[in-house]
Amino acid sequence: MYARVTVNGKRAEISLSRYCNSKVWDERAHRIKGRNPEAVTLNNYLDAKHAKLLQCNEDLLKEDKIVTAQTIKSKF
């Protein structure tokens, strides 16, 4: 699994070091289908990483640094 950060059309991808079967991936929701323990755990992990990426963006803004996809990736 990868997280993709896009700022002003520029992208950076970050490996999350997690894997899932493509058959259980919900393309529209960007989550694992189902409510089994494995799906819940992985979806919680994705939520935590999403929150961390948002925090990295906030931190860069507070530090008055230029926010780009690459600077967010570096801070992550």
ZIMO-V331112 format. One record per backbone hydrogen bond with DSSP energy under -0.5 kcal/mol. NH is the residue of the N-H (numbers start at 0). CO is the residue of the C=O. Records with the same first field share a line. If there is no record, write none. Layout:
NH: CO, CO
//
This chain:
2: 13
4: 2, 11
6: 9
9: 6
11: 4
13: 2
15: 0
23: 20
24: 21
25: 30
26: 24
29: 25
30: 25
32: 23
39: 35
40: 36
41: 37
42: 38
43: 39
44: 40
45: 41
46: 42
47: 43
48: 44
49: 45
50: 46
51: 47
52: 48
53: 49
54: 50
55: 51
56: 52
57: 53
58: 54
59: 55
60: 56
61: 57
62: 58
63: 60
64: 59
67: 65
71: 67
72: 68
73: 69
74: 70
75: 71
//
